[in-house]
Amino acid sequence: MTENDHQRVRQLSMAGRIEEISSADRQGLDSHLASCADCARFAASLDEAIGAARLPAVMADSSLVRATQSRVRRRAAQLQAHSAAMRPLWIAVAMVCAWATLTTPLLWAAFAWLGAALSLSNAEWRTGFLFAWIAPTLAASLLLLGSGSQRARWRMAFGQNSEGV
């Protein structure tokens, strides 16, 4: 059998489910399905799909619908609050990135000049630069972590509330 024969059988198989096909086509289809396992599997899966589409619709109880709608609204409000709580964080991140982009080359040049003026080795002034570049971030992080009210706001912002949602 050629691939065209298998395609024709599959098309006949689909057409036979929708409309009436000629008796000669029906006999050819049946004999081919009896001898070809692949086409027989195709016809069986087609029958299953059509049977599943004909199943009756499942109707939900009105109390289930109301409860689901209530939970969806509550979750939408939580997500909106989370988004609102994260907005200042994203603004701060953007400002820090812009500030770092603008000041890092200036700070690097200042430390290079200071290292040359004080006759420091490259390793010494670069270590000083690295410390000066990282220290403010570390200090701010420690201050924020130490603040209890800020910690509660972070928990709320990252969804770690008492409901566990």
Secondary structure, 3 states (H helix, E strand, C coil): CCHHHHHHHHHHHHHHHHCCCCHHHHHHHHHHHHHCHHHHHHHHHHHHHHHHHCCCCCCCCHHHHHHHHHHHHHHHHHHHHHHHHHHHHHHHHHHHHHHHHHHHHHHHHHHHHHHHHCCCCHHHHHHHHHHHHHHHHHHHHHHHHHCHHHHHHHHHHCCCCCCCC
